[in-house]
Amino acid sequence: MAAIDALLPAERSTQSAAVASARNMLLLTHLRWLAAVGQLGTILFVNLVLGVALPMAAMIAVVGGLILLNIGTLITLAQRRPVSNWHLFLALLVDFAALTAQLYMSGGATNPFAPIGLLQVVLGAVLLEAWSSWALLALHSAAFGLLAIYHDPLDLPPAYASTLSPAHLFASWVNFVLAAVLLVFFVTRIGRNLRRRDASLAEMRQRAAEEDHIVRMGLLASGAAHELGTPLSSLSVILGDWRKQPALRADPALSVEIEEMQAAVARCKEIVGGILYASGEARSEDLERTRLRAFLATVTGPWSAQHPGKFAFIDRLERNPAIAADRTLAQIVTNVLDNAAEAGATRIAMTAEMIEGDLILAVHDDGSGFPPDMLDRVGKPYASTKDRRGAGLGLFLAVNVMRKLGGSLDVRNAEDGGAMVTLSVPLAALALDDADG
């Protein structure tokens, strides 16, 4: 489940929102059943027990409409059709129309049940988007005011009859509108704060899952580096002994091959050392102090030599501060360049500049670029266009390492073709206190 959470946050969020909307619609059907039963019971009690004349056929027909709406809603939910904000809004509009019709036929704003419209306003504030919540509030407020003027009078027996003055009705309307506005205002903001909190918690859980993934990969890499250290040292010693053998030194071709093998073993040992350094096992006294331009040269120089004619380095640095060479950052830059080469790029340019205290490294290539769906998943483990096991971890690690350094990684397709990967690192995360050179 942790892997799914890390891989598909957008899909999970959409699915969760759809499930929540369906559950909210089901909750509305439960409340509508209660409203239908309550309205029907009240109508029968007032007419049969209290002897108040009501338009029974029309009012029961409204109750029947609510029942039919509920049946249709339950059928739709059983078919697992998506429920949107518009569906919830329309459902509450039907409930509003039914309540308004019942009040119109039973005394309007003088009906003791007239303020029950506040319940629908609160439901709208909780379940709907902000614009539809305010729209529902406006409709209920307008309906309450109009019902004070336009309604079928309620012919009550003398024992139950009472007269409300126009001032009382106006005050009741003001009270209704004020309560409704305050409810919607605070409920919508509370809901927004809760959604922000949930989004923040979801992001924290995602980062925790990603960091756990990184820790597990770091432990695996560190263990593999330790295991590889011994055989690599043995190979280095054996190759050194071979070079001293007179029979082997007499063969020029074999001597060249031995030198190439020694260079390959040395490169492997350097990579293993970099892995141990990145996993935190390097000694503090081994920390390399250098200058920014020298650091970039040590990163780009070997890569350019391995890919002749492909790479161009554009130096726009205004200063050359002293820094602590970060092998992790060097590995990220190398991975970005490797990705560009593997994407079919024939020209790769990296621009280095300083902007507001940040080191900006922008890598632009003329390769195939990133597919649109890939751009949305950059930084997720195994999100890659390469069809091989373990692909996609480079950018995943790069995003998280840049985050640890306080920087960022931006990936996009350039307007003139190819891909543009921009690394931004605060110089404070690298710089030493030495004076600039």
N, C-alpha and C positions, 0 to 999 in steps of 0.2 A: 504493500500500500504506500510506503514511503516513496518508492520509485515512481509510482503513478502520480502522487501528489507533486513531485518535483517536475515530472515530465509534462503534465497536462493541467496547469493551474487555470488557464483560461477556459478550457472545456469543463473543468470541474465547477468553476464559478457559474457558467451558463447553465449547467445542468442543475445545480443547487437552486438557482433563481427560478428555474422552471418548476421544480418540485415544490418550492415555497409558494409560488403563485397558485399551483393546483390545490395545495392544502388550504390556502386562503379562500379560494372559491368554494371548497367543500365546507369551510367554516361558515361562509355566507349562506349556504343552503341550510345548514343547521339552524342558524338564526332566523332564516326565512320560514322554516317550519314552525318555530316558536311564534313568530309574528302572525302567521296564518291562523294557528290555533288560538292565539290570544285575541286577534281581531274577530274571529268567528264567535268565540265565547262571549266577548264583550257585546257584540251586536245582538246576539240572542238574549243575553241577560237584560240589556237595556230595553229591548223591545218586548220580551215576554214577561219579565219580572217587574221592571219599573214601569212598563206600559208607555214608553216613549215611542212615538211614531217615527220610523226610519224608512228610507227607500231600500227595503230588504233585498230585493232582486239585484239592484245595481251594486250594493255593497258586498253581497255574497259573491257576485260575479267577479269583483276585484280580488277577493280572497281566492277564488278559483283560478284566476290568472296567475297569482303567485305560486299556487300549487303546480300548475302546468309548467311554469318557468323552472321550478325546482326539479321536476321530472326531466325536462330537457337538459338541464345543467348536469344532473347526475349521469344521464346517458352520454353526454359529451365527455365528462371526466372518465367514465368507464372506458371510452375509446382512446384514452391517453392523448388527446389532442392538446397542443400547447396552449397555455393560458397567459395572456399578456396583460399589461396595465389597462389596455382598452377594454378587454373583456370584463375585468373587475369594475371599471368605471361604468360601463353600460349596465352591468348587473345592479350597481348601486343607484343608477339613474332610474331603472325600473322600480326599485324599492321606493325611491323618492316619489315617483309618479303615483304609485299605489297609495302611499301614505297621504299625499296631497289630495288625491281623489276621495279617500275616506273622510278626511277632515272637511273637505268642501261640502260633502253630503251630510255632515253632522255637526254643523255649527261653526266651522272654520277655526279662527284663533280663539274663540270662546270655549272650544272643546278642551276639557281638562287634559286630554292626551296630546295636545298640540306641541308642547316642548319635547316630545319624544324624538322629534327630528334631530335633536342634538346627538342621539346615539349614532345615527347614520353619518353625521358630520365627523364624529370621532373615528368611526370605522374607516371613513375615507382618508382621514389624516394618517391612520396607521397603515392602511393597505395600499394606498395609491401614491403615485408620484406627486410632487408638490403642485404642479399646475392643475392637475385634476382634483386634488384636495380642495384648492381654493375655488375652483369652478363649482364643485358640489356645495361648498359653503355659500357661495353667491346665490345659487339656485334655492337653497333652503331658506336663506334670509329673505329673498324676494318673495318666495311662496308664503312665508309666515306673514309678511306685511300685506300681501294681496288677500290672504284668507281673512284678515281682519275686516276687509271691505266687502269682498265678494265671497259669499257662501250661502248655502241653504240654511235658513234659521232652524234652530233646534227647538221644537215645540215641546217644552217640558211641562209636566204637571205643576200646579202652584206650589206643592211642597218642595220641589227641587229647583224651581225657577230662580234665576238671579240675573242681574243686569250689570254689565261691566261698562264703565264710562270710557269714552274715547281716550282720555288721558291714561287710564289703566291699561288699555290695549296697546297704546303707543309705548308705554313704559315696558310692557311685556315684550314687545318687539325689540326695543333697544336692549333689554336684558338678554334676549335670545341671540341677537347679533353679537353683542359683546362677549358672551360666553363662548359662542361658536368661534369667533376670531381668535380669542386667547387659546382655546383648545387646539385649534389647527396650528397656530403659531408655535406653541411650545411642543406639541406632539411631533410635528414635522421636524423640528430641530433636534429633539431628543432622538428621533428615529435616524436622522442624518448622523448624529454623533455616534450612535450605536453601530451604524453601517461603517463609519470610518474606523471605529475600534475593531470591528470584525475584519475589515480589510487589512488593518495594521497587524492583527494577530495572524491572519492568513499569510501575510508576507514574512512575518517572523518565523512561522512554522516552515515555510518554504526555504528560507535561508538556513534554518537549523538543519533541515533535511539535506540541503546542498553541502553544508559544512560537514555534516556527518559523512556524506559521500566522499568528500575530499579527505577527511581524516582516514577513512578506510583505504582509500587509494594511496595516501601517503604512507600508511603502515605497510601496505603491500609493496610499494616501490622501495621503501627503506629496507625491508627485509630482503627483497631481491637484490638490492645494491650490495648489501652485506654478503650475500651468498655469492655474488659475481666477483667480489673483490679478490678472493683467494685464487680462483682459476685464472683471472686476468693477471695477477701477479706472477703466477707460475708460468703462464705463456710469455710474459715479458722476460723472465729469467731465461727460459729455454731459447727464445729468439736471440737474446744477447749471447748465449753460449754458441748458437749456430753461427753467428757472424764471426766468431773467433776461430771456427774450424777452417783449417787451410784448404781442405777439399771443397768446401762450400764457397770460400772466398775466391777460389780460382774460377768459379763459374759466374761471369758477370750477370747473366740473366737471373740466376738464382739469388745473387746478392741483392739485386733490385727488388725482387719479390719479397725477400726477407725484410728489407727496409720498409716496403709498403705494409707488410704485416705488422711490423713494429709501430708504424704510424697509426694503423687501425686500432691496435691494442691500446696505444696511448690515448687515442680519441675515446675509446670505450671507458678507460679509467677516468678520463676527464668528465665524461657524462655521469658515471657512477658517483664521482665526487660532487658533482652538481646536484644530484638527487639527494645525497646525504646532507649537503648544505641547505637545500630547500626544505628538508624535513627537520631542520633545527639541530643537526648533529655536528655542525662545523664548530671549531673552537673559536672563541672571540679573538684570540691573538692572530688568527688566520684571516681576519677581516681585511679585505684589500682596500686601501685608500688610493683614490685616483682622481682624475679630472673628468668632467662630464664628456668632453670631446674624445678623450682617450677611451673612456668606457664605451661610447658608441662605436668607436673605431674597432675595438676588440670584438664587438658584436657583429657589425656589418662586414668587416674585412674578410674574415674566413668564409662567410656566407657568399659574398660577392666572388671570392676566388673559386668557390665550388660551382657557381653559376655564371660563368664569364659572359659578358655582353648583355646580361638581363637586368642588372641592378644599378640604380643611381641614387646617391645620397646627397640631399640638398641641405646644407648647413645654414640655418637662419638664426643661430643662437647669438644672442647679444653678449652673453657672458660665458665664462668657462669655470664654474664653481668647482670646488673640491667636493667629492661625494664618496660615499661608501658603496663600492661596486656591489650591486644586488644581482646575484646570479639568477634569481627567480625572474626578475624583470628581463634579463638578457635572454632567458629561455623563452619567455613570452614573445619577445620581438622575433626570435628565431622561428617560433611556431607560426607566427603570423606570416612571415616571409615564405616559409615552407608551404603553408596553405595556399598562398597566392600562386606559387609555382605549380602546385598540384592542380590548381584550377585552370591550367593552360595558359597562364600569363607569359607573354614574351618580353614585356617591359614592366619593371617594378621600380617605383620611386618611393623613397622614404624621406619626408621632410621633418626636420627637427627645429623647433622654435620654442620660445618662452612667452607665455601669455599670463599676465597677472599672477606670477609666482608659480605657475604650473609648467612642467615640461610636457610639450605636446609632440607626439610622434605620429605622423599621419602617413599611412602606407597606402599608396594608390597603384593599382595594377590594371592591365588591359585584358584580364581574363574574362571568364563567362559570368562573373558576378554571382550574387546570391538569388535563388528563387524567392518569390514574394512570401511563400509560406515559411521559408527558412528564416527570413528576417524576424518574424514574430517569435521564433524559438531559439534565437541566438543566446547562448549562455546556459542553455539547458543541457544536461548530460546526454550524450549520444544523439544530439541534434546535428545531423551532418548530411551532406549530399553524397558522401563517399560510401560505397557499398562494401564495408568491411567491418568486422567486429572491433569494438572499441573506438570507432571513429566518432568525432564530435566532442571528445574530451578536451581537446586543446583550447577551444574557445571557452568551454565551461570553466576550466581551470583559470584561464586568463581573466575572465570576468570576476571571479571570486578573489584572485590574487590582487587585481587592481582595486577591488573594494577594500581589501585588507590594508593596502597602502594608502587608502583615502582618495584614490583616483577613480577613473571610470574608463570603460571601453565602449566605443560607439561603432556600429557596423551599418553600412548602407551601400546602396549601389550608386555609383557616380553617374552624373548626367551624360558624360561623354563615353560611358561604357566601363565595364569592369567594376571592381569593388573598391570601397574606401573604408579602411579600418583605422580608427583614431584612438590612440592611447593617451590618456591624460593623467599625469602623476604630479602631486605636489612636490616641489623641490625640497620642502622641509622634511619629506620622508626619506630623502637620499642625501641631502647636503650635510657637510661637516662644517665646523666653525672656522675653518681656514679662510684666509683672504682669497678673493677671486684672483684668477690669473688670466 
